[in-house]
Amino acid sequence: MNSQKGFIGWAILIIIALALLKYYLDWSIFDILSSEEGRATAEYIKKVISISWSYLQVPIAFIWDKIVELVRSF
């Protein structure tokens, strides 16, 4: 249940950030992704994030578990 709450929170945060970008900077993710160059850039970013996460997932999970243990001990 907590993982769903975290996911929903992140989704809402992303939606709000995109709305603020559109309102203040007149920047739209949909306009960017409609071009071929924009789609290629998005695919590249997705690939970099995926590869980075595959390397960092285990150490980050370990550190996060230690933080949770520390917080629960108080």
Backbone torsions as a table, in degrees:
resi	resn	phi	psi	omega
1	MET	NA	-39.7	179.9
2	ASN	-65.7	-33.9	179.8
3	SER	-67.4	-33.5	177.1
4	GLN	-69.5	-38.5	178.6
5	LYS	-63.9	-40.9	177.9
6	GLY	-65.4	-40.1	179.2
7	PHE	-65.5	-43.7	179.7
8	ILE	-64.6	-40.0	177.8
9	GLY	-61.6	-43.7	178.3
10	TRP	-65.2	-40.7	179.7
11	ALA	-62.4	-43.4	179.0
12	ILE	-64.8	-41.7	178.5
13	LEU	-61.4	-42.1	178.5
14	ILE	-65.2	-42.2	178.6
15	ILE	-62.3	-43.4	178.8
16	ILE	-64.3	-42.6	179.3
17	ALA	-62.1	-42.7	178.7
18	LEU	-65.7	-38.3	178.1
19	ALA	-65.0	-40.9	178.5
20	LEU	-66.0	-39.7	176.7
21	LEU	-62.1	-41.7	179.6
22	LYS	-66.4	-42.0	-175.6
23	TYR	-70.7	-48.8	-173.4
24	TYR	-86.4	-35.1	-174.5
25	LEU	-112.3	-1.0	-176.5
26	ASP	52.3	45.6	-179.0
27	TRP	-116.1	126.1	-177.4
28	SER	-123.2	130.4	177.7
29	ILE	-64.1	-31.8	-178.4
30	PHE	-69.8	-37.5	176.4
31	ASP	-65.5	-39.6	-179.7
32	ILE	-66.2	-46.2	-175.3
33	LEU	-75.8	-10.5	179.5
34	SER	-77.5	-17.7	178.3
35	SER	-89.8	156.1	179.8
36	GLU	-64.0	-41.6	179.2
37	GLU	-64.5	-38.9	178.3
38	GLY	-64.6	-41.3	178.2
39	ARG	-65.5	-40.1	179.2
40	ALA	-64.8	-40.5	178.2
41	THR	-64.7	-42.4	179.0
42	ALA	-63.0	-41.3	177.8
43	GLU	-64.2	-40.4	178.6
44	TYR	-63.2	-45.9	179.5
45	ILE	-62.6	-42.1	178.7
46	LYS	-60.6	-42.3	180.0
47	LYS	-65.6	-43.8	179.6
48	VAL	-62.9	-44.1	179.6
49	ILE	-64.2	-42.2	-179.8
50	SER	-62.9	-46.1	179.4
51	ILE	-65.9	-43.1	179.0
52	SER	-61.4	-43.5	-178.7
53	TRP	-65.7	-36.6	180.0
54	SER	-63.3	-31.9	176.9
55	TYR	-80.8	-34.4	-172.1
56	LEU	-96.2	-9.8	-173.8
57	GLN	-59.2	-48.5	-176.8
58	VAL	-65.8	-50.0	179.1
59	PRO	-63.1	-38.6	179.5
60	ILE	-66.0	-41.6	178.2
61	ALA	-63.0	-40.5	178.5
62	PHE	-62.5	-48.6	179.5
63	ILE	-62.6	-42.3	179.9
64	TRP	-62.5	-42.0	177.8
65	ASP	-61.1	-39.9	178.0
66	LYS	-65.5	-39.3	177.7
67	ILE	-64.2	-43.7	179.7
68	VAL	-63.2	-42.6	177.1
69	GLU	-60.5	-42.5	180.0
70	LEU	-63.6	-44.0	-179.3
71	VAL	-66.5	-40.4	-179.5
72	ARG	-69.0	-23.8	-179.0
73	SER	-73.9	-16.2	179.3
74	PHE	-83.8	NA	NA
